Amino acid sequence: MHFDEAMERIVEGFEIGGVLILVVGSLAALASAAMVLPRLGAAHAYQRAREGVGRAILLGLEFLIIADIVLTITIEPTLDSALALGLIVLVRTFLSFSLEIELEGQLPWRRGTRTPRTPRG
């Protein structure tokens, strides 16, 4: 097996892993939401499904970005492939950033700076 073939298999592994994370993670999130639906109601089940699917998408995107980086730096190290990688990473990073804000309800760098609310008396 040559280096390029080995790298292609590694890239395929990360791509398959990313897709599996998207599918399995989303199904697990939906199953989890379905289990809490009778006990906690539709609003809570919806929130659980939304957060679980969002986390699966975030992790799946990370694996797909790894695949794109490995592909570009090992198999196709051309200016065109580097520009395509830059665009792909930019779009996926924007999606990840947007999902992170959606899930956490605040900017990532603001996490942990929140002061606890004091009850009004």
Secondary structure, DSSP 4 states (H G I P E B T S, - for coil): --HHHHHHHHHHHHHHHHHHHHHHHHHHHHHHHHHHHHHH-HHHHHHHHHHHHHHHHHHHHHHHHHHHHHIIIII--SHHHHHHHHHHHHHHHHHHHHHHHHHHSS-GGGTT-PPPPPPP-
